[in-house]
Amino acid sequence: MKRISIFSILRAAVVVGALVGALVAPGAVGAASRDSDGDGLRNGYERNWSHTNPNRADSDRDGIRDGRENPDKDGLTNRQEQRLALNPLDADSDNDSVDDGDEDADEDGLDNEDEFDARTNPLDDDSDNDGLDDADDDHDCDELENETEVESNLDPSDADTDNDGIEDGDEDTDGDGVENEAEEDHGTDIDDDDSDDDGTDDDSDEDGDDDGDADEDDEEDQDDPSCPSEDDDEGDEEDDD
């Protein structure tokens, strides 16, 4: 059973309050919910939370639209904080000593900032309803999980982050002779050629992740069912022939 935080309860109360307000004064709520300047923030949010000008897309005229600003430096833009019902002027909205961007609101293994990077829903642990938590999903079908990609500064929505014609899973980021996909399956670090710091490169280390089992005996990670399987790809190639 998932833990329900006090902040989740408060967020639900805010939503309920907004719905009640809509019934009482639909005209006022309609005006507050509009985005008059097209900066990605509702008028009411600009007045009451971000304290920006709802009639000027770039309130401080710094060349950045208000929705893309991050005044509290918590890893989330104003627009992202609006979506999560967070305070854009407080890096730690619920005062739990964890910045809002580092929170994992849906407890799926990806923090809020990483969810936006992966283009998943930070309020839904399985955004595409495929049976895998978002951290274990492979959004771009490059054979690397979203969590691995964001931890290694790869783009989880781009199968070939550096546009060199090689998918991220087939790259050897740390140059240790083991492809990224295999490193993920073995539990070794795609950014460290000697993951267990024993003086032997992962390519030559029978137990690169130091878990007591030979890497070749480690189970492969579950494939994202939303992605075509390798068998499908091979079948397509045969059809082309």
N, C-alpha and C positions, 0 to 999 in steps of 0.2 A: 504494500500500500504506500502511495506517495505521501510525503510530508506536505501538509498545507501550512504555509507560512502566514504570519500575521499580515504581511504585506499583500499577499494574495487576497485575503479577506477584505482589506482596505480597498484594493483595486476593484473588487467586485462591488463594494459599496458605492464607489464612485460611479460605476456603470449604471447601477440601479438608480442612483440619484439623478443621473442624466435622463434616464427613461421617464422617471416620475416628472421631472421638469418639462419634458417634451409634452406630456399630457396636460400639464397645468398651463404652460405658456408656449404653445407650438411656434408662434411667430418669433418670439425672442430666441428660442433654441435654434430655430432655423437660421437666424442671422448669425448666431455665435458659431454655428457649425460650418458656415461658408468660409471659403478661402479667398477673400476679396483681391489679394495681391498675387495669388498664384505661386506662393513660395513653399507650398507643401504643408503649411500650418493653418489650422482653423483659426478664425478670428478670435474666438473665445480663448483658445490656448495661448494665442499671442498676448492677449490682454492680461490673462490671469496667471500664466505660468512662465512663458519665455520673456514676457515684458518687452516684446518687440512691437513694431508698428504694423497693425494688420492691413494698412493701406500702402505699405512700402515693402517691396520684396526683399530689399537689402537695407535694413533699418540703420545700420552703422556705416553704410556706404563703403565697405571694405572690399567689394567685389565678390562677396560670398553671400548667396541667398540665405535668408534666415533659417530655412528648413535644413540647410547643410552646415550651419554653424554648430560648434560644440563648446559652448562657453564654460562648462564645468570640467572639461578635459577628462571625461570618464570613458571615452571610447565610443560614445553614441552621439549621433547628431540630434539636433532638436526634433526633427521629424521622427527619428527612430524612438526617441524618448516619448513623444506624443503617442506613438503606436502602443507603447508598453505602459502608458499612464504613469510615467515617471517624471520627476522634477528636473527640468533641463538646467537648473541653476544650482543643483546639489549633486555632487558626484556620487554620493551614497544615499539615495533617496530613503531607504528604510533603516539607515543608521546601524547596519550590521557589520561595519568595518570592511565591506566588500564593495568596490566600485560597481556602479550599475552595469557597465560593460562587461565586467567579470562575473556577474551573477549568471546563474543557469536557471532561468525562470521555470522551464518545463522539465528540468532534471534529465536531459537526454544525453549529457556528455559534452555538449557544445555550449559555451557561454554566450550571452546575448550578442556581444560584438561579433563573435565567430558565426553565429546563425545568420546575421545580416550579410556577412561576407560570403557565406555558403548559399545565400538566397533561400534559406529555409525559414520556417515560422518559429520564432523564439517562444511562442506560447503553445506550441504543439510538439510533443516529443517525437512524433512520426508524421512529418508534414505531408508526405505523399501517400500515407496509409498503405505502405507496402510491407509492414510487419517488422521493419528495421528502425531503430532509433536514428535520429538525424545524424548523430556522430558516426554511426556505422554505415550510413548511406554512401553511395558513390554518385553524387549528383551529375557529374560530367562523364561518367562511364569510362574512366581512364584506368580502372583497376586499383585505385587508391581511395580509401575512405575519406569522407569529408574531414574528420578529425586529424588524420595524418597530413592532409593538404594544408589546413590552416596552421598547424603547428610548424610546418616547414616553409611557410610563406609561399605556398603554391595557390593557384586560383582554383577553388573547388567547383567552379562553374565553367572552367576552360580545360579541356582534356590535354591541351598542349600549351602550358602557361607561357613558355618562352618562344613559342611559334618557330621551333626549329625542325618541325616535321616529325618529331618523336613524342608520343604520348607520355605524360608524366609518369605513368606506371612503368614504362619501358626505359625511362632515363636511369642513369646511375649517378645520382646527385653528389654523393660523397666520393665517387671514383674508387670504390673498394672492390669493384668487379662483380657486385651483386646488384641487380636491377631493383628499383624502388619497390615494385610489387612483391618481389621475393623477400625483400627486407621486412616489409609489413607482415607477410605471412609468417616469417621466422621470429618476429618480435624484436628485430634489431632496428637501429635508428638510421633512417635514410640520410641523415645529415652528419653521421659520425662513422668513419671507416673502421673504427675499433669500438663498437658499441659497449662492450663490457670492460674496456680499458685493461685488457690482459696482455697487451703487446702484440696481439695477432690480429691482422685485418679480418673483417667479417667473412671475406671470401674464403679464407683458409681456416677459419675457426669453426670447428664442428658444432660448438654450442655458443654461437655469437651473442645470444641474449642471456647467457649464464643462468638458464632456468633448470639445468640438470638433465635436459633432454637434447638429443642431437637435433640440429635445425631441420634436417630432412624429415624428422619424425613429427615436427610441429604441424598441427592441422591448419589448412588454408582457411583464411577468413571467408565468411559467407558472402557470396556474390549478391549484389543488388539485383533483385528480381526485375527491376524496371529496365535494366540494361541487357542488351543482347549478349548471349553466351558466346564463348569462344567457338563452340560447335556451330553456332549459327553463322559466325563470321567465316569459318572454314567452308561451310556449305555454300555461302554466297560466292566465295572465291572459286569453288568448283563449278558453280553455275556459269560464272563469267568465262571459264575455260571452255 
